[in-house]
């Protein structure tokens, strides 16, 4: 399949960027709270379920070496060594949707990984659907579906069409969707994975996935310059004490209790814009009033270069100040496309007061 490239030429200099975002929605019917959190990550170090090496690299560049193996890892944080996709846990029977236009190249119940991760017993064959997406070199995969599968090989699907229903077939203990993106080929290679992370790579070093087949993980979700919590350009990761509040930009936000250090941290989220032009931007945050917000929330701003490596800027921000409107967090030069991100964790700075770290909208506006 032809590799899709967008080429930006400025003053005779051409910069080659990878696949532009094409995933228009999350691959499931929305719950009342709009977006499921992610419990299990892609392991950027070696994303194939049958190779376990005691080294787990998360999309944000964090490297972990302990409590990595399913089902005993910390979901949302260190789950799990060798995983090739992301896992959304949801009720059985939840409709699984096409996140972009495509056509069906696989729809069957097939044997799962052998052995299953963590040595769990397989629950029969795995319900699997795989879509090809014309104009890209990416394939989207949907695993653990319960019968019946709703589409057949050769069918064309549009964004939002129902592919099947969430279940726990194959190597699964509880109903969930394993959502996986493969680049250049649709099939599962147990030794040299085609998997990439649709939430990108924000580490300061090259994406470790590149060392396998030269494929780099890029943010693949369509976004905008204003990203509310639960928008397509936002993703929340599992933590045991998330709470949704019906106040804020768009009439809601998420909160989590503050943590004093990395080992105690269990809650975080990422915002990624889609910018039409490069240039200087104000990065603004919205915090609603009345929530006893943290006075030293720590925002991490990542800016990716042409090699796929990110530079991080850390800003400590008083979320209790200037509430109920957008306030500027930082002003930075940003590249076009989806090549910058903001990550907020429940970790707060020294001396912080307040009962919650607040996760609400982030806005990117031109400062030129």
For each residue, the residues with C-beta under 8 A, 3 or more apart:
1: 132 137 184
2: 137
3: 137
4: 19 20 135 136 137
5: 16 17 18
6: 16 17 20 337
7: 14 15 16 17
8: 14 15 17 336
9: 12 13 14 15
10: 13 15
11:
12: 9
13: 9 10
14: 7 8 9
15: 7 8 9 10 306
16: 5 6 7 306
17: 5 6 7 8 20 306 337 339
18: 5 216 218
19: 4 22 136 137 138 218 220
20: 4 6 17 337 338
21: 219 220 221 222 223 274 337 338
22: 19 100 133 135 136 138 220 222
23: 99 100 140 198 220 221 222 232
24: 99 100 159 222 232
25: 97 99 159 160 232
26: 30 35 36 88 97 99 232
27: 88 96 97 98 99 140 142 163 177 179
28: 36 88 90 94 95 96 97 166 177
29: 94 95 96 97
30: 26 34 35
31: 34 35 36 90
32:
33: 230 244
34: 30 31 230
35: 26 30 31 230 234 235 236
36: 26 28 31 88 89 90
37: 76 88 236 237 238 239 242
38: 41 76 86 87 88 235 236 237 238
39: 75 76 79 87 88 89 176 238
40: 70 75 79 80 83 85 86 87
41: 38 56 58 59 79 80 83 86 197 237
42: 47 59 83 84 85 86 195 196 197 199 217
43: 46 47 56 57 80 81 82 83 84
44: 47 57 58 59 197 201 203 207 208 209 217
45: 53 55 56 57 63 208
46: 43 51 53 55 82 193 208 212
47: 42 43 44 82 83 84 193 195 197 209
48: 51 82 84 188 189 190 191 192 193 195
49: 82 83 84 113 116 117 171 190
50: 82 113 114 115 190
51: 46 48 82 190 191
52: 68 69 81 82
53: 45 46 81 82
54: 65 68 81
55: 45 46 63 64 65 68 81
56: 41 43 45 63 64 65 68 78 80 81
57: 43 44 45 61 62 63 64 203 208
58: 41 44 61 62 63 64
59: 41 42 44 197 199 200 201 202 217 270
60: 202 203 270 343
61: 57 58 201 202 203 204 205 310
62: 57 58
63: 45 55 56 57 58
64: 55 56 57 58 67 68 77 78
65: 54 55 56 68
66: 78
67: 64 72 73 74 78
68: 52 54 55 56 64 65 73 78 79 80 81
69: 52 72 73 80 81 117 118
70: 40 73 79 80 83 117 118 120
71: 118 120 173
72: 67 69 118
73: 67 68 69 70 77 78 79 80 81
74: 67 77 78 79 266
75: 39 40 79 238
76: 37 38 39 79 237 238 239 266 267
77: 64 73 74 237 265 266
78: 56 64 66 67 68 73 74
79: 39 40 41 68 70 73 74 75 76 83 87
80: 40 41 43 56 68 69 70 73 83 117 118
81: 43 52 53 54 55 56 68 69 73
82: 43 46 47 48 49 50 51 52 53 117
83: 40 41 42 43 47 49 70 79 80 87 117
84: 42 43 47 48 49 180 188 193 195
85: 40 42 141 143 178 179 180 181 195
86: 38 40 41 42 178 179 180 197 198 199
87: 38 39 40 79 83 176 177 178 179
88: 26 27 28 36 37 38 39 176 177 179
89: 36 39 174 175 176 238
90: 28 31 36 94 166 175 176 177
91: 94 166 175
92: 146 165 166 167 168 175
93: 146 165 166 167 175
94: 28 29 90 91 165 166 175 177
95: 28 29 162 164 165 166
96: 27 28 29 129 142 145 162 163 164 165 166 177
97: 25 26 27 28 29 159 160 161 162 163
98: 27 101 102 131 140 157 158 159 160 161 163
99: 23 24 25 26 27 140 159
100: 22 23 24 131 133 140 159
101: 98 133 134 156 157 158 159
102: 98 131 132 133 134 140 156 157
103: 131 132 134 154 155 156 157
104: 107 129 130 131 151 152 153 154 155 156 157 163
105: 130 131 132 139 153 186
106: 128 129 130 153 186
107: 104 128 129 130 149 151 152 153
108: 128 149
109: 124 125 126 127 128 147 149 169
110: 125 126 128
111: 114 125 126 170
112: 116 122 125 126 143 170 171
113: 49 50 116 117 170 171
114: 50 111
115: 50 119
116: 49 112 113 119 120 121 122 170 171
117: 49 69 70 80 82 83 113 120 171
118: 69 70 71 72 80
119: 115 116
120: 70 71 116 117 171 173
121: 116
122: 112 116 126 170 171
123: 168 169 170 171 172 173
124: 109 169 170
125: 109 110 111 112 169 170
126: 109 110 111 112 122 143 144 145 169 170 171 172
127: 109 143 144 145 146 147 149 164 167 169 170
128: 106 107 108 109 110 141 142 143 145
129: 96 104 106 107 141 142 145 149 151 163 164
130: 104 105 106 107 139 140 141 142 186
131: 98 100 102 103 104 105 139 140 141 157 163
132: 1 102 103 105 139 186
133: 22 100 101 102 136 138 139 140
134: 101 102 103
135: 4 22
136: 4 19 22 133
137: 1 2 3 4 19 183 184
138: 19 22 133 181 182 183 196 220
139: 105 130 131 132 133 181 182 183 185 186
140: 23 27 98 99 100 102 130 131 133 179 180 181
141: 85 128 129 130 131 178 179 180 181 182 186
142: 27 96 128 129 130 145 163 164 177 178 179
143: 85 112 126 127 128 170 177 178 180
144: 126 127 166 167 168 169 170 171 172 175 176 177 178
145: 96 126 127 128 129 142 149 163 164 165 166 167 169 177
146: 92 93 127 164 165 166 167 168 169 175
147: 109 127 167
148: 164
149: 107 108 109 127 129 145 152 163 164
150: 162 163 164 165
151: 104 107 129 155 157 161 163 164
152: 104 107 149 155
153: 104 105 106 107
154: 103 104
155: 103 104 151 152
156: 101 102 103 104
157: 98 101 102 103 104 131 151 161 163
158: 98 101 161
159: 24 25 97 98 99 100 101
160: 25 97 98
161: 97 98 151 157 158
162: 95 96 97 150 165
163: 27 96 97 98 104 129 131 142 145 149 150 151 157
164: 95 96 127 129 142 145 146 148 149 150 151
165: 92 93 94 95 96 145 146 150 162
166: 28 90 91 92 93 94 95 96 144 145 146 175 176 177
167: 92 93 127 144 145 146 147 172 175
168: 92 123 144 146 172 173 174 175 176
169: 109 123 124 125 126 127 144 145 146 172
170: 111 112 113 116 122 123 124 125 126 127 143 144
171: 49 112 113 116 117 120 122 123 126 144
172: 123 126 144 167 168 169 175 176 178
173: 71 120 123 168
174: 89 168
175: 89 90 91 92 93 94 144 146 166 167 168 172
176: 39 87 88 89 90 144 166 168 172
177: 27 28 87 88 90 94 96 142 143 144 145 166
178: 85 86 87 141 142 143 144 172
179: 27 85 86 87 88 140 141 142 198
180: 84 85 86 140 141 143 195
181: 85 138 139 140 141 195 196 197 198 220
182: 138 139 141 185 186 187 188 193 194 195 196
183: 137 138 139 194 195 196 213 215
184: 1 137 194 213 215
185: 139 182 189 194
186: 105 106 130 132 139 141 182 194
187: 182 194
188: 48 84 182 193 194
189: 48 185 192 193 194
190: 48 49 50 51
191: 48 51
192: 48 189 212 213
193: 46 47 48 84 182 188 189 209 212 213
194: 182 183 184 185 186 187 188 189 213 215
195: 42 47 48 84 85 180 181 182 183 209
196: 42 138 181 182 183 209 215 216 217 218
197: 41 42 44 47 59 86 181 200 201 209 217
198: 23 86 179 181 217 219 220 221
199: 42 59 86 217 219 220 221 235 270
200: 59 197 217 218 219 220 272 304 338 341
201: 44 59 61 197 207 209 216 217 218 308 310
202: 59 60 61 270 302 304 310 341 343
203: 44 57 60 61 206 207 309 310
204: 61 309 310 311 312
205: 61 208 309
206: 203 210 211 216 307 308 309
207: 44 201 203 210 216 217 308
208: 44 45 46 57 205 211
209: 44 47 193 195 196 197 201 212 215 216 217
210: 206 207 214 215 216 308
211: 206 208
212: 46 192 193 209 215
213: 183 184 192 193 194
214: 210
215: 183 184 194 196 209 210 212
216: 18 196 201 206 207 209 210 308
217: 42 44 59 196 197 198 199 200 201 207 209
218: 18 19 196 200 201 308 338
219: 21 198 199 200 223 272 338 339 341
220: 19 21 22 23 138 181 198 199 200
221: 21 23 198 199 232 233 235 272 338
222: 21 22 23 24 232 233 274
223: 21 219 227 231 232 233 272 273 274 338
224: 227 231 233 273 274
225: 273 274 275 363 364 365
226: 361 362 363 364
227: 223 224 231 233 234 271 272 273 361 362 363
228: 231 234 249 250 360 361
229: 234 236 248 250 252 253 254 269 359 360 361
230: 33 34 35 234 236 250 252
231: 223 224 227 228 234
232: 23 24 25 26 221 222 223
233: 221 222 223 224 227 271 272 273 274 338
234: 35 227 228 229 230 231 269 270 271 272
235: 35 38 199 221 269 270
236: 35 37 38 229 230 242 254 268 269 359
237: 37 38 41 76 77 267 268 269
238: 37 38 39 75 76 89 242
239: 37 76 242 256 266 267 268 346
240: 266
241: 256 257 266 267
242: 37 236 238 239 254 255 256 267
243: 254 255 256 356
244: 33 252 253 254
245: 248 252 253 254 255 288 291
246: 251 252
247: 251 252 253 288 289 290 291
248: 229 245 251 252 253 286 287 288 358 360 361
249: 228 253 286 288 360 361
250: 228 229 230 361
251: 246 247 248
252: 229 230 244 245 246 247 248
253: 229 244 245 247 248 249 287 288 291 358 359 360
254: 229 236 242 243 244 245 269 358 359 360
255: 242 243 245 291 356 357 358 359
256: 239 241 242 243 266 267 346 356 357 359
257: 241 346 355 356 357
258: 294 346 347 348 352 354 355 356 357
259: 264 265 266 267 345 346 347 348
260: 264 347 348
261: 264 265 347
262: 265 347
263:
264: 259 260 261
265: 77 259 261 262 268 345 346 347
266: 74 76 77 239 240 241 256 259 346
267: 76 237 239 241 242 256 259 345 346 357
268: 236 237 239 265 343 344 345 346
269: 229 234 235 236 237 254 343 344 359
270: 59 60 199 202 234 235 341 342 343
271: 227 233 234 341 342 343 362
272: 200 219 221 223 227 233 234 338 340 341 342
273: 223 224 225 227 233 338 340 362 364
274: 21 222 223 224 225 233 337 338
275: 225 278 281 334 335 336 337 338 340 364
276: 336
277: 336 366
278: 275 333 334 335 336
279: 333 334 366 367 368
280: 331 332 333 334 366 367 368
281: 275 331 332 333 334 364 365 366 367
282: 328 330 331 363 364 365 366 367
283: 301 328 329 330 331 332 342 362 363 364
284: 326 327 328 329 362 363 364 365
285: 299 317 319 326 327 329 360 361 362 363
286: 248 249 325 326 327 360 361 362 363
287: 248 253 291 293 319 320 322 323 324 327 358 360
288: 245 247 248 249 253 291 323 324 358 360
289: 247 323 324
290: 247 323
291: 245 247 253 255 287 288 355 356 358
292: 320 354 355 356
293: 287 297 319 320 323 354 356 357 358
294: 258 297 319 320 348 352 353 354 356 357 358
295: 318 319 320 321 348 351 352 353 354
296: 316 317 318 348 349 350 351 352
297: 293 294 316 317 318 319 344 348 349 352 357 358
298: 314 315 316 317 344 345 347 348 349
299: 285 314 315 316 317 329 330 342 343 344
300: 312 313 314 342 343 344 345
301: 283 312 313 314 315 329 330 332 340 341 342
302: 202 310 311 312 340 341 342 343
303: 310 311 313 332 333 334 335 339 340
304: 200 202 308 309 310 335 339 340
305: 308 309 310 311
306: 15 16 17
307: 206
308: 201 206 207 210 216 218 304 305
309: 203 204 205 206 304 305
310: 61 201 202 203 204 302 303 304 305 341
311: 204 302 303 305
312: 204 300 301 302
313: 300 301 303 330 332
314: 298 299 300 301
315: 298 299 301 329 330
316: 296 297 298 299 349
317: 285 296 297 298 299 329
318: 295 296 297 321
319: 285 287 293 294 295 297 323 354 357 358
320: 287 292 293 294 295 323 354
321: 295 318 327
322: 287 325 327
323: 287 288 289 290 293 319 320
324: 287 288 289
325: 286 322
326: 284 285 286 361 363
327: 284 285 286 287 321 322
328: 282 283 284 331
329: 283 284 285 299 301 315 317 342
330: 282 283 299 301 313 315
331: 280 281 282 283 328 367
332: 280 281 283 301 303 313 340
333: 278 279 280 281 303
334: 275 278 279 280 281 303 339 340 364
335: 275 278 303 304 339 340
336: 8 275 276 277 278 339
337: 6 17 20 21 274 275
338: 20 21 200 218 219 221 223 233 272 273 274 275
339: 17 219 303 304 334 335 336
340: 272 273 275 301 302 303 304 332 334 335
341: 200 202 219 270 271 272 301 302 310
342: 270 271 272 283 299 300 301 302 329 362
343: 60 202 268 269 270 271 299 300 302
344: 268 269 297 298 299 300 357 359
345: 259 265 267 268 298 300 357
346: 239 256 257 258 259 265 266 267 268 357
347: 258 259 260 261 262 265 298
348: 258 259 260 294 295 296 297 298 352 354 357
349: 296 297 298 316 352
350: 296
351: 295 296
352: 258 294 295 296 297 348 349
353: 294 295
354: 258 292 293 294 295 319 320 348
355: 257 258 291 292
356: 243 255 256 257 258 291 292 293 294
357: 255 256 257 258 267 293 294 297 319 344 345 346 348
358: 248 253 254 255 287 288 291 293 294 297 319
359: 229 236 253 254 255 256 269 344
360: 228 229 248 249 253 254 285 286 287 288
361: 226 227 228 229 248 249 250 285 286 326
362: 226 227 271 273 283 284 285 286 342
363: 225 226 227 282 283 284 285 286 326
364: 225 226 273 275 281 282 283 284 334
365: 225 281 282 284
366: 277 279 280 281 282
367: 279 280 281 282 331
368: 279 280
